[in-house]
């Protein structure tokens, strides 16, 4: 019997009904998305200094 259930990202074998991504890849994707969201809340000022958008950060912290 051949196992047709493979993770779309890393190619590891999975149990039926687990979805398209394994748990490790799903967690890695979550971390990347959180990092990207935090980076998008920063803005570069006139002198090259990074500035925080506090309204967006407050909503992010309340999750």
Long-range contacts (C-beta under 8 A, 24 or more apart in sequence): none
